[in-house]
Amino acid sequence: MTEARVGYHKEFKTASFQGKSITVENLTPMLSPKARDKRKREIESCLYEVFVKYALGRAQMH
């Protein structure tokens, strides 16, 4: 299996933390629409598993 190189879009923002100004670098992967949709489905699947796990626990508490 070969790994494709992923390019990233860099975005810099300045934030205040404990009275000091810091620069935050945000790297967003630039994916093809097909790869972006696949990654989104993977993330949503993992989130669903977590939410179901904790939702069941909350239902038992009531």
GIMOMO-V215431 format. One record per pair of residues at least 12 apart in sequence whose ideal C-beta (glycine too) atoms are under 10 Angstrom apart, sorted by the first residue. I is the first residue (numbers start at 1). J is the second residue. If there is no record, write none. Layout:
<<I/J> <I/J>>
//
This chain:
<<4/31> <4/32> <4/35> <6/27> <6/29> <6/30> <6/31> <6/35> <7/27> <7/28> <7/29> <7/30> <7/31> <8/25> <8/26> <8/27> <8/28> <8/29> <8/30> <9/26> <9/27> <9/28> <9/29> <9/30> <10/25> <10/26> <10/27> <10/28> <11/24> <11/25> <11/26> <11/27> <11/28> <12/24> <12/25> <12/26> <13/25> <13/26>>
//
